[in-house]
Amino acid sequence: MKTIDDLATEGVAGKRVFVRADLNVPLDGTTITDDGRIRAVAPTIAKLAGLGAKVIVASHLGRPKGAPDPAFSLAPAAERLGEILGQDVAFATDTVGESAASVVAGLADGQVAVLENLRFNAGETSKDDAERGAFADQLARLADLYVGDGFGAVHRKHASVFDLPKRLPHAAGDLIATEVGVLKKLTEDVKRPYVVVLGGAKVSDKLGVIDNLLKKADRILIGGGMAYTFLAAKGHEVGISLLQKDQIPVCLEYLAQAEKRGVEFVLPVDVLVSADFPDLKTKAPANPDLVAADAIPADKEGLDIGPKTRELYAAKLADAGTVFWNGPMGVFEHPDYANGTKAVAQGLLASDAFTVVGGGDSAAAVRLLGFDENAFGHISTGGGASLEYLEGKTLPGLAALED
């Protein structure tokens, strides 16, 4: 896999370099609430601009329906990127139309432009190879070289991720090179004990990674909404908590596999519950009840792990050599349900382990709860991509950069 340094040796000054970034940041209207992904890719963009390239940055944001939608415009991300880079960043109001052609044509060496949301074009996400390829052909006309640095999208077989690098000389950006290097540490040469912490809403989102990590991990700690399907599998009442009844047989199988393999599979022993989901806008006091994990009232919902579980998980993390964490322990956006997620983050920091925070909500939680990002071994920009890599899947965006 070529790198930017390889491109620099060959020379990029004066060339149009298409950077597939991941600027898919959360927005409150036009206000960016977490700019972590922009900050993560900025060094790659700055390096290319410093080498004299004409840098064309492209990304998706959200899930528009293959047509322009102002709610998903990348304009706020382009503005924030300019602030981080400390230079003006041009913005094209389309992706392959007149604005894009004009903006790219107007770039001088070392300047940067951002194209509008790739997913405003149906060809970006099409399952039809010809339609996707036709859109990739249009993108290819804008550039001389391709740099893949949107790790959060490499598990998608999309035009800008998979098809475009086949049409241009290509290399991996520094962010992708770092992400892959970290994930190799989680799969090839792991310092033990290897502890995996999994949270988030749905157990179905984590089935593949649990299946694979049962062969590799020493301990798996479960929290978040997915924990209640495992608790239900053990015969416990879970009230109105998040529950995927169809996944109970799979959960039972994983619990049996863990016991057979000698993998500690740790579930919450107490939880915070409420009859009402918390108000995340006003952060009004929630006044939750604390109950044992096997005694959730039928009319209440589990929304965070309790203090005994927090202590238990901290103890299970204390002697770890490697920790991978993906998914919050509760509704961390509300202060009354943030302590479980906070305790896991503190447990990672208190250990001497190599710690990896697996993107998505976990990365957002680290920043929202005020932790120093640099104190962790690595904070990934791609939750879904990280999980699929750990499942052992071939990621289309990485495969396209290999040849």
Summary of the structure (lengths in Angstrom):
residues: 403
radius of gyration: 22.2
end to end distance: 6.9
largest distance: 66.4
contacts: 1475
relative contact order: 0.12
helix: 43%
strand: 16%
